[in-house]
Amino acid sequence: MSRMRGLRPNTCCIWIIFTWVCFVESTMASSRRYSSSPFTTVMKLPIESNFKLPAPLPAWPPGTSFASGVIDLGALQVSQITSLNKVWATYEGGPDNQGATFYEPTSIPDGFFMLGCYGQPNNQPLYGWVLVAKDVSLPTDPKALALPTDYTLLYNSGPGSNVENDVGYIWLPVAPDGYSAVGYTVTATPQKPPLDKVRVVRSQLTEDVEFDNWIWGGQGYNIFGLRPVNRGSKAMGVPVGTFSLQLNGNELHKLSCLTNFNSNFPSMPNYYQVKALMQAYSPAVYFHSEEKYFPSRVSWFFQNGALLYTKGQESTPVRIAHNGWNLPQNGSNDGAYWIDLPSDEAASENLKKGNLQEAYSYIHVKPALGGTFTDIQVWLFYPFNGPGKFKIGWFTYSFSEVGEHVGDWEHVTLRISNFNGELKGVYFAKHDKGDWVSSPRLEFESNNKPVVYSAQYGHASYPTEGTFMHRQQFAQEKMFAGARNDTSKSGYRMDSGARYWILGADYDSLPIAEEPWLNYAREWGPKRVFLIERFLQEMQKKVPGILFKKLEQFLRSLSAELLGEEGPTGPKWKDIWSGDERI
């Protein structure tokens, strides 16, 4: 206190403030590393909370092994474990530079064994899972599971790093001949794990994997999630929920995933279970406040004047029956037929607007990831896709010709765990590609219904409202050109579960009679010649020189459908109908 009395008032205040700032910074840094200070709630990382859907899961209707907790893969039974015990964590690197945390499964059912550990970025609540397996192979077969013969140390975080307990270790189980590792083991000490900690899998029961989401990276190391190389409704690869380690761009060891030999997919939902899933998870779709072109029922589109044109007979188009029975069936997109609006201008403008009040969503159900998940594609049909907005540099331009086409099919996909019926994520389609968004990052309303935002005029799907760029270019030059997509939460809203039609299912236990229009393989809009050279000549007069070059490069990179030269094909004729979603 005597030293304090000798200080001038201003100096004293500065000294007190400096001391307090140092104390707060020290305490908050400690809380971030050890989560033990009064400031824990301020610095709490997202992963320190367990994610739960807003509402409890309902009791699913009976009838199949869907949501039974165990899936039969043939020689193996597997269970999805979401009860995870933290082993170690790092708080730097990875998404948002918040680090990552590594876990091992707990509460493993009797007779099941760990196959590997789980890792997740710290920038999201804990929501993951890892599979455990039980050997149910015949006594005459080689065992489906085996003990490793040893462990190889692949990674040591090293003392002094920003890792809880100072160090963390990643171990590869060494598999005997004829067996493959499908996951790593993690420890917080340098001692090798016990050999009976984990099991390796007979190689005949595994498939190749590739990197998926980025989990963490630093000092040349990167950690990625894993997914089967072959994906789609007929693919049998099953992800284990584990991760792989990369050093300086090279994978340290090739892991595998499981294969489902039970091609009947007994864990897929039946008709009543699909209806219950739609009741629980059908998305709420919001349209932009200035939207002009809304979805409709397909039958409304046909009944209100849509015409079928035949090549060589363009002067005599025919009206389309309400269910499309007079559309040519199957075949290929050979340009022999196309759909167009009525020639009467008033009728055409009315049809372009759609009919939101009576619009239907169209549902396609298919196995995903070897039948361990169900993908429900929710398709919306828009009679018309409006003109695009394009951002070039700092300027936004509206081009009435670019992007316009008749017959716009857009979709989102719900990915649901067949172990318990929980929604794990949603795919948001954006024309020729899209993004998977995990459940913790979704917006929900009406309990567990995810919110989807449809972009103005172009109808690309997004998980939030705002302004987004599609196919942004030239970021390395700090100059970009791309299609601008605007979304907002307005009074224009559609509950996709209020009126829907199940179009089809890619597995035998859910037989669906397909509508005739679904098997129409040609385009839902006319092919037109977009005179891009003439258009660019006009734009060159309006757009500054360097921006014009970017605009030209961007427009020439667009597909014919995005550019507005072609109408799209129907949903069944897109490769994502039975294939994996494009990202």
Secondary structure as GFF3:
##gff-version 3
##sequence-region A 1 583
A	DSSP	alpha_helix	2	5	.	.	.	ID=ss1
A	DSSP	alpha_helix	9	34	.	.	.	ID=ss2
A	DSSP	alpha_helix	40	43	.	.	.	ID=ss3
A	DSSP	three_ten_helix	46	48	.	.	.	ID=ss4
A	DSSP	beta_strand	70	72	.	.	.	ID=ss5
A	DSSP	beta_strand	76	81	.	.	.	ID=ss6
A	DSSP	beta_strand	84	90	.	.	.	ID=ss7
A	DSSP	three_ten_helix	95	97	.	.	.	ID=ss8
A	DSSP	beta_strand	100	105	.	.	.	ID=ss9
A	DSSP	beta_strand	113	114	.	.	.	ID=ss10
A	DSSP	beta_strand	118	121	.	.	.	ID=ss11
A	DSSP	beta_strand	130	135	.	.	.	ID=ss12
A	DSSP	beta_strand	145	146	.	.	.	ID=ss13
A	DSSP	beta_strand	150	156	.	.	.	ID=ss14
A	DSSP	beta_strand	169	174	.	.	.	ID=ss15
A	DSSP	beta_strand	179	180	.	.	.	ID=ss16
A	DSSP	beta_strand	185	187	.	.	.	ID=ss17
A	DSSP	three_ten_helix	195	197	.	.	.	ID=ss18
A	DSSP	beta_strand	200	202	.	.	.	ID=ss19
A	DSSP	three_ten_helix	203	205	.	.	.	ID=ss20
A	DSSP	beta_strand	206	218	.	.	.	ID=ss21
A	DSSP	beta_strand	221	228	.	.	.	ID=ss22
A	DSSP	beta_strand	237	238	.	.	.	ID=ss23
A	DSSP	beta_strand	243	247	.	.	.	ID=ss24
A	DSSP	beta_strand	250	251	.	.	.	ID=ss25
A	DSSP	beta_strand	256	259	.	.	.	ID=ss26
A	DSSP	alpha_helix	271	281	.	.	.	ID=ss27
A	DSSP	beta_strand	284	287	.	.	.	ID=ss28
A	DSSP	alpha_helix	298	303	.	.	.	ID=ss29
A	DSSP	beta_strand	307	310	.	.	.	ID=ss30
A	DSSP	beta_strand	318	319	.	.	.	ID=ss31
A	DSSP	beta_strand	337	340	.	.	.	ID=ss32
A	DSSP	alpha_helix	345	352	.	.	.	ID=ss33
A	DSSP	three_ten_helix	356	358	.	.	.	ID=ss34
A	DSSP	beta_strand	361	368	.	.	.	ID=ss35
A	DSSP	beta_strand	373	385	.	.	.	ID=ss36
A	DSSP	beta_strand	388	392	.	.	.	ID=ss37
A	DSSP	beta_strand	395	399	.	.	.	ID=ss38
A	DSSP	beta_strand	405	417	.	.	.	ID=ss39
A	DSSP	beta_strand	423	430	.	.	.	ID=ss40
A	DSSP	beta_strand	433	438	.	.	.	ID=ss41
A	DSSP	three_ten_helix	439	441	.	.	.	ID=ss42
A	DSSP	beta_strand	444	445	.	.	.	ID=ss43
A	DSSP	beta_strand	449	454	.	.	.	ID=ss44
A	DSSP	beta_strand	461	462	.	.	.	ID=ss45
A	DSSP	beta_strand	466	470	.	.	.	ID=ss46
A	DSSP	three_ten_helix	475	477	.	.	.	ID=ss47
A	DSSP	beta_strand	481	487	.	.	.	ID=ss48
A	DSSP	beta_strand	493	495	.	.	.	ID=ss49
A	DSSP	beta_strand	500	505	.	.	.	ID=ss50
A	DSSP	three_ten_helix	516	519	.	.	.	ID=ss51
A	DSSP	alpha_helix	532	540	.	.	.	ID=ss52
A	DSSP	alpha_helix	545	557	.	.	.	ID=ss53
A	DSSP	alpha_helix	560	563	.	.	.	ID=ss54
A	DSSP	three_ten_helix	571	573	.	.	.	ID=ss55
###
